[in-house]
Amino acid sequence: MTYQIPFNKPFQTGKELVYIQDAIQRGKISGNGYYTQKCQEFFEERYGFLKCLLTTSCTDALEMAAILLDIQPGDEVILPSFTFVSTANAFVLRGAKCVFVDSRTDHPGMDESLVEELITPKTKAIVAVHYAGYPVEMDKIIDLAHQYGLKVVEDAAQAIDQEYQGKYLGAWGHLATFSFHETKNIQCGEGGMLVINELEYIKRAEIIWEKGTDRAAFFRGEVNKYGWVDMGSSFLPSELQAAFLWAQLENLQDIQAKRQAIWQDYQGFFSDDARQPTVLSEKYLKKFTTGIEEAQLTGNYQVCKKDSSPNAHLFYLIFEQLSHRTVFINQMKTAGIFTVFHYQSLHRSDFIQKYQGIDARELPHADRYSDCLLRLPLFYELS
């Protein structure tokens, strides 16, 4: 059906086609050209990332990370169950076993306090997913990594322009990944980026990025010819995608300000105090919609952590049970408003149970968010 209010509408700043045309006129529209370099330098300079490489998707960036960390069959990788499948797929493709962490009681992100007990001699890496732009407590994760000799990958697909303890997300881990999918704050339809924060990984990352060749070094004049020197794939986006992305990055501050205003409107509507959970009843029924008295909400509406504020990537509600969420979705559909729920717990997926067997551990909070979390529309042009 056609919705009066869609879940998402990709925003255009007005310069996207101008820069795409400029890229064409420059005579190079394949990857790693003028606009690719501008975008990568933007992130390195603004956020303090050591090296950035644009990719065709965040999925590709995660797959590059798995190759860089030399993940082998039998290795274990610790990651949250409540995340997108790409977070796990990247490591499964290298033969790793996924060891899933439950979500927090107060937030869908991974429960940092449960990570250490999952570390074994086979553990190779921890993947910290910053759900909805809310930071994983990276100081704790980094301390564990140092203690046990592990690598850390930040899945920052939803976390652009977000800080934790005065340091931007994406700058904490050995590696980090970002998404520029059309649902993200900054987008180019499809797209992503790998961040390399360890000098030792930069040279090999470029080779993997360039289909396993030292082509990037050749074009910088560092070698007199290039050849196949490692595994890799076609991870580069075209200059047309990079040109589109550059128009977005030029307007990052404006885009973030508008999304923050929309997010705050939602927060103000659902709770008088954004930092305090509130059980909504009469206020909710009178102000938002009618006729769904059974759909009472629990009050956990993306409550801000004391040491951070959200980057306005998404706004969600958490219902008491699945049936309540279903009623709400149907009511919104009738009103012409498209709402969507999010991930299904990966530890319960048909694939992971077939791939590595049924895990007897219970992850009740990941399951609760799978059943009860609902995302509301949030895009630049939303009134």
Secondary structure, 3 states (H helix, E strand, C coil): CCCCECCCCCCCCCCHHHHHHHHHHCCCCCCCCHHHHHHHHHHHHHHCCCEEEEECCHHHHHHHHHHHCCCCCCCEEEEECCCCHHHHHHHHCCCCEEEEECECCCCCCECHHHCHHHCCCCEEEEEEECHHHCCCCHHHHHHHHHHHCCEEEEECCCCCCCEECCEECCCCCCEEEEECCCCCCCCCCCCEEEEECCHHHHHHHHHHHECCECHHHHHCCCCCCCCECCCCCECCCCHHHHHHHHHHHHCHHHHHHHHHHHHHHHHHHHCCCCCCCCCCCHHHHHHCCCCCCCCCECCCCCCCCCCCCCCCCCEEEEECCHHHHHHHHHHHHHCCECCEECCCCHHHCHHHHHHHCCCCCCCHHHHHHHHHEEEECCCCCCC
